[in-house]
């Protein structure tokens, strides 16, 4: 994981904008495929997990923005993909971890 920034009221991409219902947490990730075959990265299989165990899926409205839509991609063998994920979490939520594929979790870096 590269970065995390919460408390963002809205995101813009290529002239389009989306406002958060609560607050956006914008998370930059690097997905590394250490395997011998290509694999896919699906942002829909990620979630932010808060301090109380609540899970928030990526914002479908934000993922539709042109610059963020590329987050879903094939990752060739022995390469890395950098992507931006946007989660619309309730105001006051305390996101702590990024969950991948329903099981693997990575702690969020210090929130900016």
Steps between C-alpha positions, in 0.01 A plus 500: 500500500634838404273760660169571670318831533162521677266792554489579128162658409513416128716373214543624143621334183504627143233766565270268699456523875340294775410620851518266796187417699726489809870545427724345242806303598732498200743208517795455265606138462767308318395149402798273434459176307787276605354204312594345167162577338287811457235565763220751532452774755135577579441810718154362575667229710656756735357669809608745767468358850445739790601468863169330585520243219261681264574458131456756221520403131649736240269776381342386172448865400868583552620181326302611192715814465729467195830522690391244761325252270839357402540355851344173377770342289700196408837494673759318290736254668786655697366856471321755714189713456447832677136591557288750692200371696234731641276401792200705618507446877276656763626824651685417820587145389841372604636299204793283601559231235453422134349155441580316177302207361298468821789381715844659465532827691760776490515785750442848361801729502477809719191687384550841347 
